[in-house]
Amino acid sequence: MVGKYGIKKIKFLLFYIFIFSFIHSDFKPKKIESLAKFNKYYFLENGDLVCRLGNGYFSDFFKKYASKDKIYSHIGIIVLEKNIPYVIHSEASEFTGVGGIKKESIDVFLEGIQTYSFFKMNISQVEKNQIISKSNYYLNKHTKFDLNFDTNDDSEMYCTEFVAKCINQGIGKNIIQPTLKINDKYLFGLDDIYNNNIISIKNNY
């Protein structure tokens, strides 16, 4: 037989198990779910690049005119924060043309996107950190999207110009040059960036 003391002990044990289960079922799964959401991008590193093929006017423009390969339409720089990948890139609204440099999670950047690739820069981590520092510099300045596509002006930047200049300024050399000529202007094409000899494909997904 179980005495009064034994019954109280069993009740206390059951109550403790209930509270323990409640706490862990209420909070831990949320944390695990949050980490699992980005787990498929575990291979990404600070300073990696991501290219995508989007839809709309600007996507169509960069696919047709700003890329010899005609595979992608947009590019951004990968930045990790607490092991969660974000993308810093310059983008304008398809409807208003208004936009600029912004940072968003990789899931938002690739939402609804079918064609995309990741690239790595074969340079030192110090140089990668300097590139990320430059990207944050232009982000914090609220740099606007350059609708005039003027490569010689850093006060506004179109998408490929932003990435190319962050790389050049971070490394300290103009290793990426604009080779795409449109209306007597030389623009940075997407393939001017990812076909450079310091950059290689990194598709692990």
Order of alpha helices (4+ residues) and beta strands (2+ residues): alpha-beta-alpha-beta-beta-beta-alpha-beta-alpha-alpha-beta-beta-alpha-beta
